[in-house]
Amino acid sequence: MKKRIAILGSTGSIGTQALEVIEKNPNLLNLEVITAGSNAGRLINQAVKYKPKHVVIADESKYHEVAEALSGYPVKVHSGSNAISEIVALDSIDMVLTAMVGFSGLYPTLNAIRSGKNIALANKETMVVAGKMINELLSQYKVSICPVDSEHSAIFQCIAGESQNPVEKVYLTASGGPFRGKSPEFLRNVTCEQALKHPNWSMGNKVTIDSATLMNKGLEAIEARWLFDLEPSQIDVIVHPQSIIHSIVQFEDGSMKAQMSLPDMRLPISYAFGFPRRIKSEQPRFKFTDCPNLTFEVPDIKNFRNLAIAFKALKKEGNAPCVLNASNEVVVDAFLKGKLGFLEMSDVIESTLEMVEFIDNPDFDDLTDSDKKSRRIATQLLSKYAG
């Protein structure tokens, strides 16, 4: 039977590539739902091209635009953020790809799990903010998560068939971003345009900036802690500029497994959609002769402080990762709008972590409250550090 897919965040980078994977595999996959935040134009074009049964636009002011444009098509149009959380409960959905960016992806993911849906997880913030809660729900509702981030997909692939063999350590690989090796003087004057030019990957703006600051690796480390039941001491980050090895798993006997491929997000997306079987792809293959040197470096946490700050939040746990994530979303948005410097993003995040009250074992309401407080405090700090 075809696997029926809902894509939350279809207009973003992951969502658009997921649609390509579904289009190329009509005998295996069927599109049921697509959703978007406010990009009505792209959502309409996707609905016309890919013909899902349901479309959701979170921005209610765009509902009439979407509904009118799709009035001649056999698609039901819904609006509002609550509609995104509700649509995942449909009986016609087998798997939910959560590709929404940021904290907004948490509640729809929780509701999808409670509705018995397996999750293809591209929204790392879900596990960063509420990893413990998510794992408890997965066990309660007997559903699973297949990670879509290239690094976590790599780990997932490496441990397949290794259930009897405890993991000793995982190594998350980082490209180093566009500013690898740059001095503090250079970083102090970095522009948004420069930061958005990632050397290897094509991603959305927020993830691209996170990659440039190395916050992406910090968030991924926290996500890995919960996805694979690891202690912070079992997680390491190494810089691998070629982005061919996507992560490495080390076992107790010293053996190491690495998942390798050309940098293309369609591979982890199709792996999640097809699991436990792999879906045949015609994408280009990696050739060792084209890239004979694979190199590795220790990350520069002195100039790229976000990685060190994230590991502190990882070790502290509680609501600290939630505060980290919320303040990071604020500073990235400010940087993209030219309101904050590249290096100052770390200052705001670190100060916010110090100012928000620590909660050791937060429930959902605590996390929601911590998210709101963190955003408010980080926003107030912008003017201090922007000067």
Secondary structure per residue as TSV (DSSP state, phi and psi in degrees):
chain	resnum	aa	ss	phi	psi
A	1	M	-	360.0	148.8
A	2	K	-	-68.7	144.0
A	3	K	E	-86.5	126.4
A	4	R	E	-95.4	123.6
A	5	I	E	-113.7	138.2
A	6	A	E	-112.9	133.0
A	7	I	E	-112.4	112.3
A	8	L	E	-92.6	110.5
A	9	G	T	96.9	49.9
A	10	S	T	-74.7	-18.8
A	11	T	T	-88.3	-7.3
A	12	G	S	-83.5	-176.6
A	13	S	H	-60.8	-49.0
A	14	I	H	-65.4	-43.9
A	15	G	H	-60.9	-43.6
A	16	T	H	-66.3	-37.1
A	17	Q	H	-72.2	-32.9
A	18	A	H	-63.7	-38.5
A	19	L	H	-62.7	-37.3
A	20	E	H	-63.5	-41.3
A	21	V	H	-63.0	-43.7
A	22	I	H	-64.4	-42.1
A	23	E	H	-61.4	-36.0
A	24	K	H	-81.7	-7.5
A	25	N	-	-131.4	59.5
A	26	P	T	-66.4	-19.5
A	27	N	T	-83.3	-13.4
A	28	L	T	-113.1	-30.5
A	29	L	E	-128.3	146.0
A	30	N	E	-134.6	131.9
A	31	L	E	-87.7	123.0
A	32	E	E	-104.1	-43.2
A	33	V	E	-141.0	140.1
A	34	I	E	-130.5	146.6
A	35	T	E	-136.4	156.9
A	36	A	E	-145.7	160.7
A	37	G	S	-78.0	-67.5
A	38	S	S	-138.8	-2.7
A	39	N	-	-81.0	76.1
A	40	A	H	-64.0	-40.4
A	41	G	H	-60.1	-48.0
A	42	R	H	-68.8	-37.1
A	43	L	H	-62.0	-41.9
A	44	I	H	-61.9	-47.0
A	45	N	H	-61.0	-40.2
A	46	Q	H	-65.8	-40.6
A	47	A	H	-63.4	-40.4
A	48	V	H	-66.2	-41.1
A	49	K	H	-77.0	-44.2
A	50	Y	H	-101.5	-11.7
A	51	K	-	55.5	56.7
A	52	P	-	-72.7	165.8
A	53	K	S	-82.8	-27.1
A	54	H	E	-135.6	143.8
A	55	V	E	-131.0	136.1
A	56	V	E	-127.7	128.2
A	57	I	E	-111.9	118.0
A	58	A	S	-65.5	-37.0
A	59	D	-	-74.3	105.4
A	60	E	G	-64.0	-23.9
A	61	S	G	-68.5	-16.4
A	62	K	G	-97.3	2.6
A	63	Y	H	-59.5	-49.5
A	64	H	H	-64.2	-35.9
A	65	E	H	-60.6	-46.4
A	66	V	H	-70.1	-45.2
A	67	A	H	-62.3	-41.4
A	68	E	H	-66.4	-42.2
A	69	A	H	-66.2	-28.3
A	70	L	T	-106.1	13.3
A	71	S	T	-62.7	-25.7
A	72	G	T	-93.1	7.9
A	73	Y	S	-115.9	151.8
A	74	P	S	-79.1	63.8
A	75	V	-	-135.8	139.0
A	76	K	E	-93.5	131.9
A	77	V	E	-107.1	131.7
A	78	H	E	-127.1	162.0
A	79	S	E	-143.7	157.3
A	80	G	S	101.8	149.0
A	81	S	H	-64.7	-32.1
A	82	N	H	-64.4	-33.3
A	83	A	H	-64.4	-34.0
A	84	I	H	-65.0	-42.6
A	85	S	H	-67.7	-31.2
A	86	E	H	-82.0	-33.5
A	87	I	H	-64.8	-26.9
A	88	V	T	-69.2	-12.6
A	89	A	T	-83.2	-4.4
A	90	L	-	-57.1	138.0
A	91	D	T	-64.8	-21.4
A	92	S	T	-81.0	4.0
A	93	I	-	-108.4	131.0
A	94	D	S	-99.6	-37.3
A	95	M	E	-140.0	141.0
A	96	V	E	-113.9	120.0
A	97	L	E	-89.5	113.0
A	98	T	E	-94.7	98.8
A	99	A	-	-115.3	16.1
A	100	M	-	-70.8	149.0
A	101	V	-	-93.5	132.4
A	102	G	S	86.0	-165.6
A	103	F	G	-60.1	-26.2
A	104	S	G	-61.0	-20.1
A	105	G	G	-82.0	-9.2
A	106	L	H	-66.5	-54.5
A	107	Y	H	-64.8	-43.3
A	108	P	H	-59.3	-35.5
A	109	T	H	-67.0	-43.3
A	110	L	H	-58.9	-43.6
A	111	N	H	-69.5	-34.8
A	112	A	H	-63.9	-41.6
A	113	I	H	-63.8	-45.6
A	114	R	H	-62.9	-22.6
A	115	S	T	-91.3	6.8
A	116	G	T	79.7	22.8
A	117	K	-	-95.7	137.7
A	118	N	E	-71.9	148.5
A	119	I	E	-114.6	131.0
A	120	A	E	-100.3	108.4
A	121	L	E	-98.0	112.4
A	122	A	-	-114.0	-5.5
A	123	N	-	-96.1	88.6
A	124	K	H	-63.0	-26.2
A	125	E	H	-61.3	-26.1
A	126	T	H	-57.9	-49.4
A	127	M	H	-76.9	-30.7
A	128	V	H	-62.6	-47.2
A	129	V	H	-78.7	-40.8
A	130	A	H	-137.9	40.1
A	131	G	H	-57.9	-44.2
A	132	K	H	-62.7	-44.6
A	133	M	H	-63.6	-43.0
A	134	I	H	-60.6	-46.3
A	135	N	H	-62.1	-38.0
A	136	E	H	-64.1	-40.3
A	137	L	H	-69.8	-38.2
A	138	L	H	-58.9	-42.2
A	139	S	H	-68.4	-40.3
A	140	Q	H	-66.2	-42.6
A	141	Y	H	-98.5	2.0
A	142	K	T	55.3	47.8
A	143	V	-	-122.4	172.8
A	144	S	-	-130.8	161.0
A	145	I	E	-113.7	132.1
A	146	C	E	-114.5	112.3
A	147	P	E	-70.0	146.1
A	148	V	-	-109.0	-24.7
A	149	D	S	-49.9	137.8
A	150	S	H	-59.1	-37.6
A	151	E	H	-69.0	-44.7
A	152	H	H	-75.5	-32.0
A	153	S	H	-62.6	-39.5
A	154	A	H	-62.2	-45.7
A	155	I	H	-62.0	-45.2
A	156	F	H	-57.7	-42.4
A	157	Q	H	-68.4	-36.5
A	158	C	H	-70.4	-29.3
A	159	I	H	-94.6	-3.2
A	160	A	T	-59.8	127.1
A	161	G	T	82.8	5.4
A	162	E	-	-113.7	28.3
A	163	S	T	-61.0	-25.1
A	164	Q	T	-89.2	-0.9
A	165	N	S	-119.6	104.7
A	166	P	-	-59.6	142.9
A	167	V	E	-80.3	130.9
A	168	E	E	-86.9	-41.0
A	169	K	E	-161.1	151.6
A	170	V	E	-122.8	146.0
A	171	Y	E	-117.8	112.7
A	172	L	E	-84.8	127.8
A	173	T	E	-93.2	144.8
A	174	A	E	-128.2	140.3
A	175	S	-	-68.8	-24.8
A	176	G	-	95.3	-10.9
A	177	G	-	70.6	-174.7
A	178	P	T	-74.8	-11.5
A	179	F	T	-116.2	21.9
A	180	R	T	-57.7	127.1
A	181	G	T	84.1	0.0
A	182	K	-	-78.7	152.4
A	183	S	-	-81.4	163.0
A	184	P	H	-59.6	-34.3
A	185	E	H	-63.1	-41.2
A	186	F	H	-66.2	-47.6
A	187	L	H	-62.8	-29.7
A	188	R	H	-62.8	-25.7
A	189	N	T	-113.3	16.1
A	190	V	-	-62.9	139.3
A	191	T	-	-100.2	162.1
A	192	C	H	-59.4	-41.4
A	193	E	H	-61.6	-41.0
A	194	Q	H	-65.1	-42.3
A	195	A	H	-67.9	-24.8
A	196	L	T	-84.8	0.0
A	197	K	-	-96.8	79.5
A	198	H	-	-72.6	139.4
A	199	P	S	-71.3	-25.4
A	200	N	S	-127.1	-28.8
A	201	W	-	-115.6	151.3
A	202	S	-	-107.8	110.3
A	203	M	-	-135.7	172.9
A	204	G	-	-69.8	166.0
A	205	N	H	-59.1	-45.2
A	206	K	H	-63.6	-48.0
A	207	V	H	-65.7	-35.4
A	208	T	H	-65.2	-42.1
A	209	I	H	-66.3	-41.2
A	210	D	H	-59.0	-36.7
A	211	S	H	-67.2	-39.4
A	212	A	H	-66.2	-33.4
A	213	T	H	-91.4	-6.1
A	214	L	T	70.6	5.7
A	215	M	H	-62.0	-32.0
A	216	N	H	-55.0	-41.9
A	217	K	H	-69.3	-35.2
A	218	G	H	-63.9	-45.1
A	219	L	H	-64.1	-38.6
A	220	E	H	-66.7	-34.4
A	221	A	H	-63.9	-42.8
A	222	I	H	-65.2	-41.6
A	223	E	H	-62.1	-42.8
A	224	A	H	-62.7	-34.9
A	225	R	H	-56.2	-41.0
A	226	W	H	-89.1	-36.0
A	227	L	H	-63.7	-37.1
A	228	F	T	-119.2	13.6
A	229	D	T	53.8	57.5
A	230	L	-	-112.8	152.8
A	231	E	-	-86.4	154.0
A	232	P	G	-53.2	-34.4
A	233	S	G	-68.2	-15.0
A	234	Q	G	-91.9	2.4
A	235	I	E	-118.2	128.5
A	236	D	E	-134.3	158.6
A	237	V	E	-122.1	132.4
A	238	I	E	-128.1	144.5
A	239	V	E	-86.8	126.9
A	240	H	-	-132.9	90.1
A	241	P	T	-58.5	-26.4
A	242	Q	T	-79.4	-16.4
A	243	S	-	54.5	42.0
A	244	I	-	-99.8	-44.3
A	245	I	E	-87.2	121.4
A	246	H	E	-95.3	-20.2
A	247	S	E	-177.8	163.7
A	248	I	E	-132.0	140.0
A	249	V	E	-116.3	130.5
A	250	Q	E	-110.6	132.9
A	251	F	E	-103.1	174.6
A	252	E	T	-63.9	-24.0
A	253	D	T	-87.9	2.3
A	254	G	S	93.9	-9.2
A	255	S	-	-66.9	147.9
A	256	M	E	-129.3	138.1
A	257	K	E	-115.6	138.0
A	258	A	E	-127.5	140.2
A	259	Q	E	-99.0	127.1
A	260	M	E	-125.6	143.1
A	261	S	-	-175.2	167.2
A	262	L	-	-62.7	148.5
A	263	P	S	-68.9	102.9
A	264	D	-	-152.9	113.9
A	265	M	T	-67.1	-14.6
A	266	R	H	-66.7	-23.1
A	267	L	H	-68.8	-55.1
A	268	P	H	-64.3	-29.3
A	269	I	H	-64.6	-48.9
A	270	S	H	-67.3	-32.8
A	271	Y	H	-63.6	-43.1
A	272	A	H	-65.0	-42.4
A	273	F	H	-66.1	-37.1
A	274	G	H	-92.2	-16.2
A	275	F	T	-49.0	133.9
A	276	P	T	-89.9	1.8
A	277	R	S	-101.2	150.4
A	278	R	-	-86.8	143.0
A	279	I	-	-95.3	126.9
A	280	K	-	-59.5	138.7
A	281	S	-	-133.4	148.6
A	282	E	-	-101.9	13.3
A	283	Q	S	-64.5	153.7
A	284	P	-	-57.0	147.6
A	285	R	-	-100.1	149.1
A	286	F	-	-72.6	136.6
A	287	K	-	-121.1	125.1
A	288	F	G	-59.9	-31.4
A	289	T	G	-69.1	-23.0
A	290	D	G	-78.9	-22.3
A	291	C	S	-144.9	74.0
A	292	P	-	-71.2	-15.4
A	293	N	-	-116.2	113.0
A	294	L	-	-105.1	119.4
A	295	T	-	-116.4	160.1
A	296	F	-	-141.2	144.0
A	297	E	B	-140.5	158.5
A	298	V	-	-79.0	134.6
A	299	P	-	-65.3	146.9
A	300	D	-	-88.8	91.3
A	301	I	T	-84.8	-5.8
A	302	K	T	-75.7	-46.7
A	303	N	T	-88.7	-24.1
A	304	F	-	-114.5	76.9
A	305	R	T	-69.4	-20.6
A	306	N	H	-57.2	-35.0
A	307	L	H	-65.2	-44.2
A	308	A	H	-65.4	-40.5
A	309	I	H	-62.7	-41.4
A	310	A	H	-64.8	-39.1
A	311	F	H	-67.1	-31.8
A	312	K	H	-63.7	-42.2
A	313	A	H	-66.1	-37.8
A	314	L	H	-60.3	-45.0
A	315	K	H	-71.9	-31.6
A	316	K	H	-75.8	-36.8
A	317	E	-	59.1	-143.8
A	318	G	T	59.4	-135.5
A	319	N	T	-91.4	3.5
A	320	A	H	-59.3	-45.1
A	321	P	H	-61.7	-33.2
A	322	C	H	-64.1	-44.5
A	323	V	H	-63.6	-43.4
A	324	L	H	-56.9	-49.2
A	325	N	H	-64.1	-46.0
A	326	A	H	-63.6	-46.6
A	327	S	H	-66.4	-33.9
A	328	N	H	-66.2	-39.8
A	329	E	H	-61.4	-37.8
A	330	V	H	-66.4	-46.5
A	331	V	H	-72.0	-34.1
A	332	V	H	-64.6	-43.3
A	333	D	H	-60.6	-41.8
A	334	A	H	-65.8	-40.3
A	335	F	H	-64.4	-43.3
A	336	L	H	-62.7	-27.4
A	337	K	T	-94.2	5.0
A	338	G	T	75.9	20.3
A	339	K	S	-98.7	-5.4
A	340	L	S	-151.6	144.2
A	341	G	-	-77.9	165.0
A	342	F	T	-61.6	-50.0
A	343	L	T	-71.8	-30.0
A	344	E	H	-69.3	-17.4
A	345	M	H	-58.0	-42.1
A	346	S	H	-64.5	-38.2
A	347	D	H	-59.9	-45.3
A	348	V	H	-65.9	-43.9
A	349	I	H	-61.5	-47.6
A	350	E	H	-62.3	-42.8
A	351	S	H	-66.0	-38.7
A	352	T	H	-63.8	-41.5
A	353	L	H	-60.3	-34.2
A	354	E	H	-75.2	-27.8
A	355	M	H	-92.8	-24.8
A	356	V	S	-84.8	133.1
A	357	E	-	-59.2	133.1
A	358	F	-	-79.3	135.5
A	359	I	-	-122.9	121.0
A	360	D	S	-70.5	-42.4
A	361	N	S	-132.4	74.6
A	362	P	-	-74.1	144.3
A	363	D	-	-95.3	-173.4
A	364	F	H	-62.1	-41.3
A	365	D	H	-64.5	-38.3
A	366	D	H	-61.8	-42.6
A	367	L	H	-66.5	-41.5
A	368	T	H	-62.4	-42.8
A	369	D	H	-66.3	-41.7
A	370	S	H	-64.0	-38.6
A	371	D	H	-61.6	-45.9
A	372	K	H	-65.6	-44.8
A	373	K	H	-62.8	-42.2
A	374	S	H	-63.3	-41.7
A	375	R	H	-66.1	-39.7
A	376	R	H	-65.3	-46.7
A	377	I	H	-66.5	-44.3
A	378	A	H	-61.0	-40.0
A	379	T	H	-64.5	-40.2
A	380	Q	H	-65.3	-32.1
A	381	L	H	-76.7	-17.6
A	382	L	H	-56.0	-45.1
A	383	S	H	-65.1	-34.0
A	384	K	H	-64.7	-47.0
A	385	Y	H	-88.2	-20.3
A	386	A	H	-67.1	-27.8
A	387	G	-	-74.6	360.0
